[in-house]
């Protein structure tokens, strides 16, 4: 069932419930109140007529006697609209007396006798020797009668009006609520069809507007990732093609039989082995990236002596740094007893990647500084070089997936551009963060933190 139909049925159910509640609760209250009012009026009329009947002897006397009239008037109610007429044998009116309520109604500027309707008449024949009769007329307001008769019609009119207004509001509400939903469906369909440059026509500061902004950021990230992925695939294809072409050339040369010197053959085979190692390195980096990207890698946590760990790495890199013609310094400002809980292999991978980058991207007369500082609750590792630095426009993106700054340089040193992404993933899995400070032409400083205890 569509959202439109669900909203429509929910609204109809709500309106129906309110109508039934109004009809069977409020309408009954109104009708019962009207019935009570009519019953009370009828009872008052009946009581007044009964008093007239009981006073027939009094009425059969001389109505010109003020004492007799006052006695009768005192017994009759004044809050009921009635008029009492006493006639003789010839039908001539010998006495006429309206109630106070009747007189008050006629005294109103907008009232006329035609507005009053007789709802009851009581006729009493005078007892002999008197002839004639006594007639009591009871009245009600014509508008009261119309209101009483039309109360049901009025209530049903209210019901109908509520339904019509409700349907109108429902149509407006559904259109308003479904507009962003339809907009999101349209954009989703465009993305499904392969479009990535999509635009939103819905602009608002409500929850839907916030959702569209998040969705737009997601689409931009998707487009960015696909572009980087395409670039990475092209770069990897080039990185594989270069050593494969070299291997093919050496193998073809050796297989041609033109080389008879064993030493020369061994030299060519050594070059082939170097290129094969380069291919294995590329494959290992791609595999590591895939594992870290899918969060399938597990950390092998052990207790690591910080100074011993760093000194081992420094010793391994002394020859390489010296061969590159760079100055190499280190400052290990931690206690000899300091240990941390981490995956030593993964942590070594991070340090080696940062040192490799510091060597590759350094100046001919540059330098590398490795520092280690003890902070509250964690250890801060840093690799600082005085090399080329990173451009300001590339700096926010160097940890992104598939991003490669200065692609030709990455290609020349055999990298895939995934090293920093993998390093960031390893550091975050340890509960730390890898950060960079760099200025083009001056150098870069990569730092990361590792907590004392792994959680």
C-alpha positions in Angstrom: 0.0 0.0 0.0 1.4 3.4 -1.0 2.1 6.1 1.6 -0.6 8.3 0.0 -3.3 5.6 0.6 -2.0 5.0 4.2 -2.3 8.7 5.0 -5.7 8.8 3.4 -7.1 5.8 5.3 -5.6 7.0 8.6 -7.2 10.4 8.2 -10.5 8.9 7.2 -10.4 6.7 10.2 -9.6 9.7 12.5 -12.5 11.7 11.0 -14.9 8.8 11.3 -13.9 8.2 14.9 -14.5 11.9 15.8 -17.8 11.9 14.0 -19.0 8.8 15.8 -17.8 10.2 19.1 -19.6 13.5 18.4 -22.8 11.7 17.3 -23.1 9.2 20.1 -21.8 11.4 22.9 -22.3 15.1 22.2 -25.4 14.7 20.0 -27.1 12.5 22.6 -26.3 15.1 25.3 -27.8 17.9 23.1 -30.9 15.9 22.2 -31.5 14.8 25.8 -31.1 18.4 27.0 -33.7 19.5 24.4 -36.0 16.7 25.5 -35.6 17.7 29.1 -36.4 21.3 28.3 -39.5 20.3 26.3 -40.6 18.0 29.1 -40.1 20.7 31.7 -42.1 23.1 29.5 -44.8 20.6 29.0 -44.9 19.9 32.8 -45.2 23.6 33.6 -48.0 24.0 31.0 -49.8 21.0 32.5 -49.4 22.4 36.1 -50.8 25.7 35.0 -53.8 24.1 33.3 -54.4 22.0 36.3 -54.5 25.1 38.5 -57.0 26.6 36.2 -59.2 23.5 36.4 -59.0 23.4 40.1 -60.0 27.0 40.3 -63.0 26.8 38.1 -65.3 27.7 40.9 -63.3 30.8 41.6 -63.3 31.6 37.9 -67.0 31.1 37.7 -67.5 34.0 40.0 -67.2 37.7 39.3 -63.9 38.3 37.4 -64.3 42.0 38.1 -63.6 41.3 41.7 -59.9 42.2 42.1 -59.4 39.9 45.1 -60.5 36.9 43.1 -58.3 37.8 40.2 -55.3 38.3 42.4 -55.8 35.0 44.0 -55.8 33.2 40.7 -52.9 35.2 39.3 -50.9 34.3 42.3 -51.3 30.6 41.7 -50.4 30.7 38.0 -46.7 30.5 36.9 -45.2 33.6 35.3 -42.2 32.1 33.5 -44.4 30.2 31.0 -45.7 32.0 27.9 -49.5 31.6 28.1 -52.7 33.6 27.8 -56.0 32.9 29.7 -59.3 34.0 28.2 -62.7 33.8 29.9 -65.8 34.1 27.7 -69.5 34.3 28.4 -72.3 32.2 26.8 -72.2 34.4 23.7 -68.4 34.0 23.3 -67.6 37.5 24.4 -64.4 37.9 26.3 -65.1 39.0 29.8 -61.6 38.4 31.1 -58.1 38.3 29.5 -54.9 37.7 31.3 -51.4 37.2 29.6 -48.5 35.8 31.6 -45.5 37.9 32.3 -43.3 35.9 29.9 -45.8 36.3 27.2 -46.0 40.1 27.7 -42.2 40.4 27.8 -41.8 38.5 24.5 -44.3 40.8 22.8 -42.6 43.9 24.2 -39.4 43.1 22.3 -38.9 45.4 19.2 -38.3 42.5 16.8 -41.2 40.3 18.1 -44.7 40.1 16.8 -47.6 37.8 17.5 -46.9 35.9 14.4 -43.6 34.8 15.9 -45.5 33.0 18.7 -47.1 29.6 17.9 -49.8 27.9 20.0 -48.5 24.6 21.2 -51.4 23.6 23.6 -54.9 24.7 24.4 -57.0 23.8 27.5 -60.8 24.4 27.4 -62.8 24.3 30.6 -66.6 24.7 30.6 -68.0 26.8 33.4 -70.2 25.0 35.8 -73.9 26.0 36.0 -75.4 28.4 36.5 -72.6 30.2 34.7 -72.3 29.7 31.0 -69.2 30.1 28.8 -65.7 28.7 29.0 -62.2 29.3 30.2 -59.4 28.8 27.6 -55.7 28.7 28.4 -53.4 29.1 25.3 -49.7 28.1 25.7 -47.2 29.5 23.3 -43.6 28.9 22.1 -41.2 30.9 20.0 -41.3 30.0 16.3 -37.5 30.1 16.2 -37.3 27.8 19.2 -39.5 25.3 17.3 -37.4 25.6 14.2 -34.2 25.1 16.2 -35.7 22.1 17.9 -36.9 20.5 14.7 -33.6 21.4 12.8 -31.1 20.3 15.5 -30.6 16.9 13.8 -30.3 18.5 10.4 -27.8 21.0 11.8 -25.7 18.3 13.4 -25.6 16.3 10.2 -24.6 19.5 8.4 -21.8 19.8 10.8 -20.8 16.2 10.2 -20.8 16.8 6.5 -18.8 20.0 6.8 -16.2 18.3 8.9 -15.8 15.5 6.4 -15.4 18.0 3.4 -13.0 20.2 5.3 -11.1 17.2 6.5 -10.8 15.8 2.9 -9.6 19.2 1.7 -7.0 19.4 4.5 -6.1 15.8 3.8 -5.4 16.6 0.1 -3.3 19.6 1.1 -1.5 17.6 3.8 -0.8 14.6 1.5 0.5 17.0 -1.2 2.7 18.7 1.3 4.1 15.6 3.0 4.6 13.7 -0.3 6.4 16.5 -2.1 9.8 15.8 -0.5 9.2 12.0 -0.7 8.5 12.2 -4.4 11.6 14.4 -4.8 13.7 11.9 -3.0 12.2 9.1 -5.1 13.1 11.0 -8.3 16.7 11.6 -7.3 17.1 8.0 -6.2 15.8 6.8 -9.5 18.3 9.1 -11.3 21.1 7.7 -9.2 19.9 4.2 -10.0 20.1 5.0 -13.7 23.7 6.0 -13.3 23.4 9.8 -12.9 25.6 11.4 -10.3 25.1 15.1 -10.9 21.6 15.4 -9.4 19.9 18.5 -8.1 17.2 18.9 -5.5 14.3 21.3 -6.1 13.0 21.0 -2.5 14.5 23.6 -0.2 13.5 23.7 3.5 15.0 23.9 7.0 12.9 21.1 8.3 13.8 17.4 8.8 13.3 16.7 5.1 15.7 19.5 4.2 18.3 18.1 6.5 17.7 14.6 5.0 18.2 16.0 1.5 21.5 17.7 2.6 22.8 14.5 4.0 21.6 12.6 0.9 23.3 15.2 -1.3 26.6 14.8 0.6 26.3 11.0 0.2 25.8 11.4 -3.6 28.8 13.7 -3.8 30.9 11.2 -1.8 29.6 8.4 -4.1 30.6 10.4 -7.2 34.0 11.2 -5.6 34.6 7.6 -4.7 33.7 6.4 -8.2 36.0 8.9 -9.8 38.8 8.0 -7.5 38.2 4.3 -8.0 38.3 4.8 -11.8 41.6 6.7 -11.4 43.0 4.0 -9.1 42.1 1.2 -11.5 43.8 3.0 -14.3 46.8 3.7 -12.1 47.0 0.1 -10.9 46.7 -1.1 -14.5 49.7 1.1 -15.4 51.6 -0.1 -12.3 51.1 -3.7 -13.3 51.8 -3.2 -16.9 55.2 -1.5 -16.3 56.9 -4.5 -14.5 55.1 -7.0 -16.6 56.4 -5.4 -19.8 59.9 -5.4 -18.3 59.6 -9.1 -17.2 58.3 -10.0 -20.7 61.2 -8.2 -22.3 63.8 -9.9 -20.1 62.2 -13.3 -20.5 61.9 -13.0 -24.3 65.6 -11.9 -24.4 66.7 -14.9 -22.4 64.5 -17.3 -24.2 65.8 -16.2 -27.6 69.1 -18.1 -27.0 71.2 -15.1 -27.9 72.6 -14.9 -24.4 75.3 -17.5 -23.7 77.0 -15.9 -20.8 75.6 -17.4 -17.5 76.5 -14.3 -15.5 74.5 -12.2 -17.8 71.6 -14.5 -17.6 71.7 -14.4 -13.9 71.7 -10.6 -14.0 68.6 -10.6 -16.2 66.9 -13.1 -13.9 67.7 -10.8 -10.9 66.0 -7.9 -12.6 63.0 -10.2 -13.3 62.9 -11.1 -9.6 62.9 -7.4 -8.6 59.9 -6.7 -10.8 58.1 -9.7 -9.5 58.7 -8.4 -5.9 57.2 -5.1 -7.0 54.1 -6.9 -8.3 53.8 -8.8 -5.0 54.1 -5.5 -3.1 51.3 -4.0 -5.2 49.1 -7.0 -4.6 49.8 -7.1 -0.9 48.8 -3.4 -0.6 45.6 -3.9 -2.5 44.7 -6.9 -0.3 45.5 -5.0 2.8 43.3 -2.1 1.6 40.4 -4.4 0.8 40.6 -6.1 4.3 40.8 -2.8 6.1 38.1 -1.3 3.9 35.7 -4.1 4.7 36.6 -4.2 8.4 37.6 -7.9 8.2 41.1 -7.5 9.6 41.6 -8.4 13.2 44.3 -7.0 15.5 46.8 -9.2 17.2 47.2 -7.3 20.4 50.3 -7.7 22.4 52.4 -5.8 25.0 54.9 -3.6 23.2 58.0 -1.9 24.7 57.8 1.5 23.0 61.5 2.4 22.9 62.6 -1.0 21.8 60.0 -1.0 19.1 61.1 2.4 17.7 64.8 1.7 18.0 64.3 -1.5 15.9 62.6 0.4 13.1 65.2 3.2 13.2 68.0 0.7 12.9 66.3 -0.9 9.9 66.1 2.5 8.1 69.5 3.9 8.9 71.1 2.5 5.8 68.2 3.5 3.5 68.1 7.0 4.8 71.9 7.4 4.5 71.7 6.0 0.9 69.1 8.6 0.1 71.5 11.3 1.3 69.2 12.5 4.0 69.9 13.5 7.6 68.2 11.2 10.1 67.4 12.2 13.7 65.1 10.8 16.5 64.0 12.0 19.9 62.3 9.3 22.0 61.0 11.3 25.0 59.4 8.4 26.9 60.5 6.3 29.9 62.3 3.1 29.4 59.5 1.2 31.1 56.7 2.5 28.9 54.6 -0.3 27.3 51.5 -0.1 25.1 49.0 -2.6 24.0 48.8 -2.8 20.2 49.3 -5.0 17.1 53.0 -4.7 16.6 52.9 -5.8 12.9 50.2 -3.3 12.0 51.9 -0.5 14.0 55.2 -1.3 12.2 53.3 -1.0 8.9 52.2 2.5 9.8 55.7 3.7 10.8 57.3 2.1 7.7 54.7 3.7 5.4 55.3 7.2 7.0 59.1 6.7 6.8 58.9 5.5 3.1 56.9 8.6 2.2 59.4 10.8 4.1 62.2 9.3 2.0 60.3 9.4 -1.3 59.0 13.0 -1.0 62.1 14.5 0.5 64.6 17.0 -1.0 68.1 15.8 -1.9 69.6 17.6 1.1 66.6 17.1 3.4 66.1 15.5 6.7 63.8 13.2 8.7 63.0 13.4 12.3 61.2 10.7 14.3 59.8 11.7 17.7 57.9 9.9 20.4 56.2 11.7 23.3 54.3 10.4 26.3 50.9 12.1 26.8 48.1 11.5 29.3 46.6 8.1 28.4 48.4 7.7 25.1 51.7 7.9 23.1 52.3 10.4 20.3 54.4 9.2 17.4 55.6 11.7 14.7 57.5 11.5 11.5 58.7 14.9 10.3 60.4 15.6 7.0 61.9 18.7 5.3 60.7 17.7 1.9 58.4 18.9 -0.8 55.3 19.2 1.4 51.7 18.7 0.2 49.6 21.2 -1.7 46.8 22.9 0.3 44.1 21.7 -2.1 45.3 18.1 -1.6 45.8 18.2 2.1 42.1 17.5 3.1 41.9 14.5 0.7 45.1 12.5 1.3 43.3 10.0 3.6 40.3 9.5 1.3 39.8 6.2 -0.5 41.3 6.1 -4.0 42.8 9.5 -3.8 46.3 10.0 -5.2 47.9 13.4 -5.0 50.6 14.0 -7.7 49.7 10.8 -9.6 52.9 10.7 -11.8 55.1 10.8 -8.7 53.2 8.0 -7.1 53.5 6.0 -10.3 57.3 6.5 -10.4 57.8 5.2 -6.8 55.6 2.2 -7.4 52.9 3.2 -4.9 49.2 2.8 -5.4 48.1 5.8 -3.3 46.4 3.5 -0.7 49.1 3.6 2.0 47.8 6.5 4.0 44.2 5.2 3.8 45.4 1.9 5.3 47.5 3.6 8.0 44.5 5.7 9.0 42.4 2.6 9.3 45.0 0.8 11.4 45.4 3.8 13.8 41.7 4.2 14.2 41.3 0.5 15.0 43.7 1.1 17.9 41.6 4.0 19.1 43.9 6.7 17.8 43.9 9.3 15.0 46.4 10.0 12.2 46.8 13.7 11.4 49.1 15.8 9.1 50.5 19.3 9.1 52.1 20.3 5.8 53.2 23.3 3.8 54.3 23.0 0.2 58.0 23.5 -0.2 58.7 23.3 3.5 57.8 19.8 4.6 55.3 17.6 6.3 54.6 16.3 9.8 52.5 13.1 10.2 51.5 12.2 13.8 49.3 9.5 15.3 48.3 8.5 18.8 48.1 5.1 20.4 46.4 4.6 23.8 48.3 2.8 26.5 45.7 0.2 26.8 43.7 -1.4 24.0 39.9 -1.5 24.5 
